[in-house]
């Protein structure tokens, strides 16, 4: 039986509204499935009624007019005594009424066009710009620019994370784990084929579909191009049928346990996770920034270009054209309502994406020389910390007597279980991690560190980088001096970047643009940004950065000789790497170019004439350009020959200065005395001024050297194959960037930090007395096995071999590391509470469905006042390694970032009260009082204020924040602002202010 146009229309809308994914129970799909009945009712009943009404109302008014005329014509015929049916006017009016068509035909035309329109722009969870100008030709927005960079997803946020792409792991009821492993992915050549009627699909890795590694079940997949007619669902069904017969007995019962749905009562746990795995990796790459505006413009364009055909106007009768306009009106009316609904869903997701995310946990890694000795007894008793030190630093190899060892004279205490306080004192650069200790220990440690933010040398954030940058906006605005990025290169073969089929480069461009725009806000006026890429994305990156920083702020493209070996398998063996360099403000960098230099190269300085001023070398006397006062002849006093600047150049010094320099012996005429004049520059002068960098870096180490260093740092604790895939930059490469672009105490930021080479270079500079602070961000599992451990190791010892410290020469250091709530966590914490407003019908129901459905019914799970009753017991469901469980959230740390507080001190004068002091970006002195409102009443709070000598009347603090309703005396400050503000009120405002 042929499917009706209406049924086809509803089928399209079910895809668009994600109602065809009933088996998925994560993220926005879980929410949409909970509202399935309400949405289907709206689509099946309300929309159909509205189409019928629009068409009927327009048709009825025209038919009524013609029927009245027909009635009068019949009367006139009868009065004349002739048959009405033979009268020309009656025939004409009958024809006009018939030409208006029946309502069913018009409805089918409306449904057909709406199906075509919405299916055209929707693709696997995303709306993509595909405005058809004519067949196979698309129109793009152009506003008269000289050069226009445009990509298909330029008006969308890229939200996909490689974490989900690479690993999918879940826990069984037995406590065992199952992981879906991407064993073999497309090569670059295969990815290029994805443009021609093929798309990548997940399929079982037939060479080794199932294996057990360390008591963990691994089910292996490939992600390869298949013909588009190959259904992903079919491949996954085949994978399930193959795997269920290969499951080891110890896993079989749990993996095949039932997880039924309404539509599939026999669904197993494995089938549920297979569906989630595929959906997470093939759906939802983007969130539109303005879906309503985009689709509304496209609908107008579609109507004008493909429905309202101007060439047909003359060929149509007036009645036929009016009927056609009726169809257009219905398409516009119903299409606009669907767009309104879709936009409300997309805006809801955008709101969740832009919401400042919670700090789930915040801890410190700090060397023992900064830890009070009265805490050493607790440290010695902590086996978990001792075991990590053995794992990271091999402290079990420190023996009791090492006269030629690494410690202070007379140090003889060796490793023991438990550790001794003397051992801790003799190992001042052991890196303590507060995550191994109780909250009470952590509070005691933090309370004794004054100016704690300033004392922190680094900040590590374990998070998707957009969310990390978004949270940093207020606290670090205009505070970063240098940004270095080594993003995934998007070659297709590196498997580090997940992209939507057929949108390889546009996915990457969107990912880079939004994050770089956030980073730009954090950069100060003097800052620069350095981005490493290969040939694959360099050209697109340059244009992308042009749009963000302005092409006038481009400084150069640095070419680094990253590889010395030759690959004979390639057509051209790649040996270089691009690092694109932009200034936030080139004019300011130019004005301060004396600071934009590396330490001078000491090579070439000699002292053959025993000059008392020390080693020297000859520099050219001329410079580019023509300046009249610097264009004159210089006479060689020995030969009498006169030298002039070369064509288009001038001398570097005025003539009177040259005469003086010749008397001082600073101008020489070559080894034989017969060459053009050169300037004698002393080494001490060069070292003070430094050298300008060049755009060719062939004098720093290579990727192979960076890999070798990692292998020495980690030894056998990480597989060599894993380290080989990382392709890290050598420390010397990043050191040169930090050297040229920062001064003492400046911040360098890297939000694709990977193996933490940036932090390694900054720590090395601290060893030489040049303090560099760093902010690093990375989201994947490497954070705990690579990023953070590397930093801990290089703090403890400057040199390593086979995973063990060589000298144990450490550096006094402290860094904070945080883990943030993620977009997926926000979705998973949504709870839908049906509103009674849904029970109302008519226009109110339509308006509620279209504009307020999700916002209204999920608001309590996005922000709750209950969180602030006891801020130390706030919990959210957080997912790690695809295992979701409730974890406590750090509201205190989150609030510090939301208000941009530079923390001076955090103290706990009572067990149920936390006091935070610091300054905000306006240099206002801030006091924050957190309390457990179930134990600290308003009377207790007032007494605490009196005992601490706090006052809302004096000028010690400009603002005071307190959680929970209180009766503290309050004063108005500027305008309508009050000195004492509820934390809840400010928290809510700041969390959603990006909207």
N, C-alpha and C positions, 0 to 999 in steps of 0.2 A: 504494500500500500504506500502510495507516495506521501511524503511528509508535507504538511501544510506550511505555507509561508510563516504563519504565526508560530508553529512548533519549531521551525528552523530559527526564527528570531529568538525564541526563548532558549533554545540550545546554545546559540551564540552568547546570549546574556549570562547564562549559567557559567560559561567559560570565563567571561569577563569578570563576573562577580565571584569567581573561584568556587562555585558550588559544584563543580564537577570533580572535586578532589575530596570526596567524603571520607576517604581512608586516611587522610593526613590529620594528625592531631598535634601539630606544633605551630607556634607563631600565629600569624594572622589567619591561617586556615582553620585553626582550632576555634577562633572567635567567630569566623564566618559560618562554620558548621553549626555552632550553637544558635545562630540567628537564621538558619536555613529556612525554617517554616515561615517566618515573618517575611523574609525577602522573596521567597517563592510566591507567597500570597500577593505581595505587591506586584510582582512581575506578571503573574498569570491573570489576576483579576483587575487590579487598579489600572495598570497601563492599558490593557485591552479596552476597558470601559472608556478611558480617556480618548483613545484613537477613534473609537466608534462615535463618541459624542462630538468630537471636532469635525469629523466628516459629515455626520448626520446634520449637525447644526448648519454648516455651510450649504450642504445640499438642500436641506429643507427650505431655507430662505429663497433659494433660486427656483426650486420646484414650485413653491407656493406662488411665486410671482408669475411663472409661466402658466400654471393651472388656472389662476384668476383670469389671465388673458384668454386662455382656451375657453373658459366658461362664457366670457363675454362674446367671443367669436361664434360659439355655438348658438347663443341667443340671437345674434344678428342674422345667422343663416336661417334659423327657424322663422324669424320675422319676414325674411325675404322669400320664404317658402321653398328653400333649396336644402338638399341633404348636407348637414354639417361636415360629413366625412369627405365630401367632394370639394369642399371649400379650400383653396390654396393656403389661407392663413391657418386654418385648423391643422392641415397636414404639416405645416412648418412648425407650429407649436408642439405638436406631438413628437416631431423629430428632435426638437431642442430638449424636450424632457427626456427622451430616450438617450440622447447624447451625453447626458450627465452621468450615465453609468450607474451600476448598482454599487451599494456600499461595500459589499464583499470584495469586489474587484479593486476598489480604491484602497481598502485595508491591506490587501495582499501587496499592492505596490508600495505602501508605506513600510510594511514589515520587511519587504525585500531590500529596500534602500537602507533601512536602519541596520539590518544584518550585515550588509556589505560595508557600511561605514564603520561599525564598531569592530568587526573582525579584521578590517584593514589595519587598524592602529594597535591592536592588542596582540602581544606575542609572549606567551609563557610568563604571565605575571607582570608584564611591563607594557607601557604605552610608548611606542616608538614613532618619531616624526617621519611620516611617509606621505607627504602631500604630493599627490600626483598632478603634475602639470599637463602631461599627456602620457600616452602609453609608454611605460618603461622609462619615463623621465620624471624626476621629482623636483619640486620647487623648494628653495631654501630662503630664509629671511636674509635680505641684503640691504644694508643701510648706507651704501655709498662709500664703504671703506676702500682704501688703496689695495690692501690685501685682506681677504676674509678667511679666517680659520673657522671651519664649521665641521662638526661631527654629529652623528645621528642622535647621540644621547647628551648633547651639550646642555640641555635644560633639565637634567636629572641628576640626582644624587646616586653615586655608585655605592651600593650597600653590601655587596658580596664580600665574603672574607675567605681567604685561602685556607683558613683553619678547617672550615667545613668541607672544602674541596679535597683536601689531602687526607684527612682522618675522620673516621666516624666510629665511635667506640661506645658500647653500652654494657651495663652490668646486668647479669642474670640474677634470679632469686637465690641461686646457690652461692653468690658472691664471686663467681668467675666472670671473666670479661670476654666479649666478642668484639673484634675490630674488623671493619671493612677497609681494606688496604688498596690504594691505587697503585697497582704493581707496574703498569707499563702505560704511558700516556703518549699522545700523538707526537710525532716528530714535527719539526718546523715545516717540512715539505707537506706533510699530511694536513697540517692546519691551513696551509694555503689552499688546499683543495676544498676546504669547507665553504668556499664561495660558489661551488658549482654542483648544486643539487645533492650535496651530501651534508650531513650534520653529525656531530659527535654523539655517541651513545655509550652508556655504561653497559658492559657485558662481562660475563664471568671470564676470568683469566684461565684459559683451558689448560695451559702448561702446568699450573699448580693451583687448582681452585681453592683447596682447603688445606690448612696446615695448623699445627699447634706449636706455639713458640712460648716457652716459659709459662706453661699452663694457661695460655690465652689462645682462644680460637681466632684465627685469621682467615677471613674469606676474601679472596683476592679478585680485583676487577681490573679491566682495562677501560680506557676512555678514548675510543678511536672513531674516525669518520665511518659512517654507514650511509647507504642511500636513504634519502628522506622518507621513502615509503616504509622503511624499517621502523616499526613502532618500539619505543622504549619499553612500553608495558610488556610486549612480547618477549623481549630480551630478558627482562627481570623475572618473568614467569618461568622462562627456560632456566635461568640461574637458580631459582628456588627449587625447581624439580630436580635439578642436578645435585644441588647442595644437600637437600634433605636426605639423600641416600648416602652421602659421604660423611655425614656428621659422626664424630667420635661418640661412643656410647655415653661418656661422662657429660657431654653437652646436649645430647639429643632431646631429652625430656624438657629441659628448660627452654631451649631454642624453639621447639615446636609447640610450646604451650599456647593455648588459644587466647587471642585478643580480638574478639568479634566486634563487628560494627553492625549498624542497622541494615546495611546493604550486603554485608558479607559475614554471615554467622560463623564461617569456618576459618576466618583469617587467623594466622599464627603470629607469634611475636616476631619471627624472622621476616614474614611478609610485611608486617607493620614497619619494621626498621628499614627494609629494602625500599619501600615506597617513600619513607621520609628521606632516606639517603639520596635517592634520585631527585626528588623534588628540591631539596636544599641546594643541590648542585646545578640544577637546570632552570629553576624558577627564580623570580624576584632578584634580579640584578640591580634594579633601579627603583627610586621613588621620584616621581615627577615633582618639580618645584612649583608648578602652577598648572595642574591638570585641567582645571575648569577653563582657564583662559585659552590653553592650547587646544582642547577639544572643541570649544565654542568657535574659535577661529577656523578650525579645520572643518567643522560642520557647515559653517557659512560658505567656505571655499568649495566644499563638496556640492552643496546645493546649487551654487552659482555655476560651477564648472560641469557638473554631471547630471543635474536634474533640470535646472532652468536653462534649457538649450535655446539660446537667442535665435539661432537659425530656423527653429521650428515655429516661431511666433506667427510668421506670415502664413504658414501652411495650416495652422490650426484655426478652427472656428472659434468664435468668441466663447461659446459655451464650453467647448473642449478645453480652451485655455484656462477658463475659470475653474473647471474641475481639476486641472493640473495644479493650479495655485492652491486649491483646497488640500491636495496631497502634500504640497510643499509646506503648507501651514501645519499640517499634522506631523510631518517629519520634524519640523523645527520645534514644535511644542513638545512632543514626546521625547525627541532626541535631547532637548535641553534638560528635561527632567531626569533622564538617565545620566546625563553628564553631571548634573547636580549631585546625584547619588554617588556616582563614581568619584567625583571630586571630594566629597565628604569622607569617603573611605581612604582616598589617597592622602588627603590633608591630615587625617587621623594618624596614618602611618608616618607622615612627615613630622607631625608633632612629637611622636615617640622617638623618631630618629634624632631630632634636634634637641630633645630634652637633655639637659645636663645629667650625666649619669652618676650614680652613687659610687662612692669609694667603698668597696667591699671590705678591703683590708689595707692597712698601712703599717709597715714595719721598717726598722732601721738596721743597717749593717754598719758597725762601728768598730774601729780598732781598739784594743784593750787599753792603749795609752790614754784614751779619752773616757774610760769607764772608771768611776770611783772605786777604790780598792775595798770599800766596805760592802761591795756587791760581789766580790770575788768568791766568797764561800758558796753563794748560790750558784755561781757559774761552775765551780768545781763539782757540784753535786748534780749537774745537768748532763745526763748521759747522752741525750739526743744531740746537744751541741758538741760534746766531745767526739761523738761518732762522725759528725759532719766534718770536724777538723781533721780527723784521721783520713776521711775520704778525699777532702779537698787538698789538704796541706801535708799529708803523710807525717803527722806529728808523732806517730808511734815509732818513727825511726830516729827520733831525738833521744840520744842516750844520756846517761847520767854524768858522763865526764867527757867534755870536748874542749880541751885547752886551746885548740886551734879552730874552734867552732865559730858560730855566727853571732854570739851573744856578748853581753857585757863581760868585762874581765871578772873572772871568778865565778861565772855562771856554770853550775854543775848539775842542776836539777834536770832529770830526764822525764820522759813520759811515764805516766802511771795511771792506774784505775783505782780510785778516782784521781783526777788531776789535783795537783797541790797549788796553793795560792802562790808559792814561790815560782812554780813553773809558769804561771800566768804573768807574773812580774818580769820574768826573763824572756817572755815572748810577747812584747808589746804590740806587735802588728798582727796577731791573730784577730780575725774578723768575727766579732760577735753578731749573731743574727737574732733579733728580738722575737722572731716568730717561734723560737724554741722555748720561750719563757712565758711565765704567767703574766696576766694583765697587771698584777700588782708590781712585779719586777719591772715591767716596761714603764709603768707610771713613775716609779722611783728613779729610773734612769733618765727619762725625758725631763723630769722636774728639775734636775740639777744642771741641765744644759741651757744656759742663757743665750738669747739670740739664736734660737735653734735653727731657723731657716737659713741664717747667714753661715752657721757652722756646717751645714750640709754641703758637701762638695758635689753631690750629684743627685738626680732624681730619675728613677726608673719606673715606667708605667707599663703594666701588663694589660694591654687593651688594644682593641681595634683603633687605629691611629686617628681617625676622624673624631671618635668620642673622646680620646685623650686630648687632642688639640682643642676641642670644644670646651672641655672643662678647664683648660689652662687660660682661656681667653682673658678673664678678669685679673687673675693674679700675675700673669707674665706679659701683659700688654706692653709693647714697645720696650721689652726687657732683654731680648735675645740679640746677641751681636753677630752670630754666624749660624747658618743652617747648612748642614751637610746631609745629602740624601743619596742613598744607593738603592733605589726602588727595584722591584722585579723588572727584568729587562723586556719581558713580553716577547720573547723569541718563539714561544710556543713549545720549545723543547725543554724549558727549565721547570715547567710544572708549578711555578711559584705564583702564577697569576691566573685566577679564574675569570673567564670572559664569556659573554653571551655569544652563541653561535652567530657567525656572520658579522659580529661587532667586535672583533679583536682589538683594533686600534681605538675605536671610539670608547670602548669600555675602559681602556687604560687612560685615555685622555680625560674622561670624566673623573676617574679615581684621582688622578694627579691634580686636576684643577681645583676641586673643592678643598682638598687638604692643603694645597699650597696657598690658597686664599686665606685660610685660617692661620697658617704659619706666618703669612705676611703681616697680619695684625700683631703678632708677637715680636716682630723684628723692629729694632730701633732705627733711627735715621741713618746711622753709620754702618748698618749691617749689610751683609752679602749672603747670597744663597748659592750653593754649589750642588749640582745634581749630576750624578754619574749615570750614563746610559751607554748602550752600544749603538751600532749603525741602525738597528731596527727601529728605534723610536727617537733618535736624536733630532731629526728634522721636525717631527710633530711636537716634541718637547720644547724646542726653541720657539715655535709659533705660540704654543700654549703659554709659555712664560712671558712672551711679548704681550699677550692680552692681559696678563695679571700685573706685571711690573712696568709695562711700557717698553717698546723696543729701544727707546733712548737710554734705558738703564742696563742694556746688555754690555758686559765688559769683554768677555772672550769665550772661546771654546778651547778648553785645555785638552791637549792630546797627550795621553799617558801611554808609554810603551809597556803595556800590561803583560805581555807574553813574549818570551825570547825564543821558545821552541816553535817549530814549524809543523803544521798539520798537512800532510800530503793528501789526505782524503778530501780536502776542501778545494774549490776552484781557486779561491784566494784565501790564504791562511791569515786569519785575523790576528793582529798583533797589537792593536791599539784600543783605547777606551776613551769615550768623550766625557768631559766634565764641563757642563754648561754653567757659566758664572754670570750672575746678575747682581746688581746693587739695588737696594731699596731706593736709594737716591744717588745716582752716579755723580752729580755735581758735588755732593757732600764728600763722597769718597775721593773725588778728584782734589778737593780743597785740602784733604787730609792724607794725600798720597804718600807723604813721608812716613806715615804709620803703616801703610799698606805694603810692607816689605818683609821678606824673610831674612833670617839671620844671614849675614854675608858669608859667601863661600871663602874659606881660608886658603883654598888652593891657589898657587901661582905667586904667593908673596915670598920674596927672597930678600936677602941683604948682602949682595956680593961686594958692596963698597963699605961695609961695616958702618952704615949710617946710624948715628946714635938714636935716631927716632925709631929704629927697628925695621922689620921687614916691610917691603914695599913692592908694588908692581906698577907698570905704565898703563894709563888709561888714555883713550883718544881725547884730543883737544877740541874736536868739533862736534856740533850738534845739528839736527835737522832744522831747516827754516833759514830765512834771510833776515838779518837785523843789521841796519846800517852801522850802528855804534859798535857792532861786534864783527865787522868785516874790514879787516886791515891786514897789512903784511907783517909777518914775524921773521926777523933776520937771525939766521944761524951765526953766532959770534965767531965760530971757527972757520966756516967756509964763506960767509958773507951771502949765502943764498937766501932769497926771500920766499917765504911760504904764505900762500893765501888759502882760505877755506875752499873746499871742493864746491863745485857748482850746486846751488840749492842749499848750502849749509853755511854756518857761521861758527866763530870761535866761542868757546864756553865762557871766556873771561874778557873783561874790558882790557884795553891796551895797557893802562897804568898798572893793572894787576899782573899782567904778563911780565912787565919789566921787573916788578918786585919778585915774582916767583922765579924769574931767571937768576936774579941776584942770590936767592935762597937755594938755588940748585934744584928747584922743583920741576923745571922743564928741561927735558933731555931730547936729543935728536938721534935716537936709536943707539944700538951697540957701537956702531962705527962713527957716530957723530954726523952722519950725512943723510939721515932719514927725516921725515916730517916730524914736527914737534909733538911730544906726548907729555902727559902730566903724571908726575910721580905721586901716587896715592899710597899713604901708609896704612898698614893693616889695622892699627888702632882706630883710624878714622873710618875705615870701611865697616869694622865691627860695630861701631856706634850708629852708623846710618842704615846698615842693611842693604840688601839688593832687591831690585824689582823682580817679580816673578816673570817667567816667560810662558808662552802658550804651549811649549813642548817640554814635557817632563819625561825625559829618558834617563834620568839619573837617580830615580828612586827604585825601590825594589818592585817585584812583580807579584802577580796573583799566586804564583807557585811559592814565593817566599811567605806570603800571608798564610797559605795552607800549611806550610812546614811549621810555622810558629804555632798555629793552633794544635797541630799534632804533638808538638813538644809540651804545650800547656796541659793538654788533656790525656795524652798517652793512650792507653787502651780503654779508658773509661768511656770513650765515644768511638764508634766504629770508624775506621778510615774512610769507608765508602760514604758515610754521612758527611764527614768533614770535607771530602773531595767535592761534594755537590755544592757546598756553601760558596766557594770561590771568594774568599774574603779579601778585602783590600789590605795591603801591608800597612803596618802601623806608621811607617815613615811617610806614606802618602797622606794620611789624615793629619799627621803631625805638621806637615808643611802647610796645610790649609789652616790649621789652628794658629800656627806661627804667623802667617801673613795677615790673618783677618781678626785676631783678638788681642786684647791686652790683659793685664793682670785682673783676675776676678770676673772676666767676661763669661757669658754663657754661650755654649755651643749646643745646638739642638739637632737631634737625628731621630726622626720618627719612622724610619725603616731600619732600625739599628741592628737587626740580625745577630751577628756574632760579637757585637759590642766593641768593634775596633775603635770607634770614636771615643768611647770611655777609656779604652786602653791608652790611646794617644794622650788624652787629657791627664790621666794619672801619671804617665811618664813625664809630662811637663811639670807636674807638681813636684816631682822628685828633684827637678833642677831649679826649684824655687820660683817657677812661673805658674801660679795657681790658675787653673782653668776649670770652670764649673760646667756641668753637662746635664742635659735633659734627654733621656732616651726613651723610646717607645717601641714595643714589639708585642704582638698579640698571640703568637703561636706557642706550641708546647716547648719550643726551643728556649723560651724565657727561663725555665727552671733547670734545663739541662745544659744550656750553653751560655746564654746572655749573662745572667746573674752570676753563675759560677766563674766565668772568665774574669769578671770584674773583681770578685773576691780573691781569686788567685793572684792577679797582677798587683793587687794591693799588698798581699802578704809577701810576695817575692818578685823581684824584677826579672829573674831569669828562671827558665824551666827546661827540663829535659825528660822526655818520656813520661809526662804527667806528674813529675815530682819537682819540688823547688831545688834549685842549685845553691844559691847563696843565702836564701831566706832574708834578703835585704828588703824590708818592707817600707811602707809609707803610711804615715798617720792620715786617716781618711774616715769619712762618714758619708753614706748615701742612704736615701730613703727609697723604698720601693712600694708601689701600690698596685692593687688589682681593682679594676673598675667593673661595674655592672655593664652589660652589653645590650645592644638593641634587642637581640634574641631573648635576653633575660627579661627585659621590659615587657615584651610580648607574652612571655610565659607566665608573668605575674598578673596579667590582666584577668579580672573576674567580672563576668557579665551579670549584672543584676537587673532583671527585667523591670522596666518602669511601667506603672499602671497607665501612663499616657498612651502606651501601645494599644490599649483596649479601645481607645476612641477611634471612630472611623472618619470617613470623609476627608476633607481637605487638611484637617489637623493631622490625621494619620500620615498623609502624604508628606506634609512638611516635616514631621518628626522623623519619618523614615529617611527623607532626603538629606536633612541637615544635621540632626542631633543624635541619631541612633547610638553610635559607638561612644561619642564624647560623653553623653549623659549616663550611659549604662556601665561605663568602666571607670568613671572619675575617681571613685573611692580607692581603686587599686593603684592609681597613678600617684596619688598624694593623699596621705591620711594623717589627720591630727593625732591619731592614736600613737603614731611613731614617736611623738615628742613627750609622751607621758613618762616613759623610761627610755631615754635615748640609747642606753647601752644594751637594750634587749630588742632592738628593731631587727626584724628578719625578712629576707626576701628569698625566693627560690632562685638559686644560681646554678648555672650549668657549667660543669667542667668535664671535659672528655666525654661529652654526651650523657653524663650522669647528673641529674638534677636533684638538689637537696637544699633545704633551708640553711641559710648562713646569716650570721649577724652582719649588719651594715654599720660602717663607721660614719655616723652622722656628724660627729665633731669635725673630722677631717674634711668631709664633703662640704660643710658650711664654710670652712676656712677658704676653700677654693672658690665657692660660689660668690663670696663677697670680696675676693681678691686680697686676702689678709696675708701680710708678711708677718709671720708669727715670731714674736720675741720670746715668749715663754708659755709653757703649758704646765699647770700645777693642779694637784688634787688635795686641797687643804682638808677635805673630808672625803670619806669613801663614796659618798653619793653626790659630790659636787666637783665639777671640773671648771677651772678658770683659765681662759685663754686671753692673752694680751698681744697686741701688735698694732700695725699701721696698715691702713688701706691705701689704694692708689692715689687718693687725694691727700695723703699724709695726715689723715685724721687718726687720733689715738683711739683705739677700739678696745672695749672690755666685753668679753662674752662669758656668761654664766650658764653652764649646763647643770641641770639637777634631775634627780629621780623624783618626779612629782608625787610618787606614791609614798615617799619617805621624807621629802623636804617640803614642808608646807610653806605658805606665804609668810607666816609668822617666823618660821625658821629662816626663810630667805631674808627677811628684814633684819633679824638678829645677826645673820652672817654678814650683811652689808655693814652693820655697825661695828662688828668685831674686826672686819678687814679695813675699816675706815674708808669705805667707798661712799661716795656721795653723788647723787644726781644733780646737785646744785653747783658743785665746784667745776673747775676747768681741767681737771686731771685727764678726764676722758671726754672725747667729742661725741661718741656714741656708745650706748650700752645695749647689748642684746641679752635677753633672758628667755628661756623656754617656759611655757605654761603661763596661764593668766596670773597676774600678780597685782599687788597694790603698792608697788614702789612709786614714790613721788616722781612725777614726770614734768618735763618742761619742753616747750616748743623751741626749736632751733631756727633753721631757715625755712621760711614759708610755712608749709603745713607739716613739716617733719618734726617728729618728736625725738627726744634724746634717748628714751628707753623704748626699744622696739621688740616685739615678739619675734623670736627666732622663726617660729612657724610661718609667720606672715612674710618675712624676708626670704626665707627658704623657698617657699612656693613661687614667689615672684621671680627670683633669680633662676630657679630650675627651668622655667619655661620662657625666659626672656628672649631666647634666640628666635622665638616665633615671630 
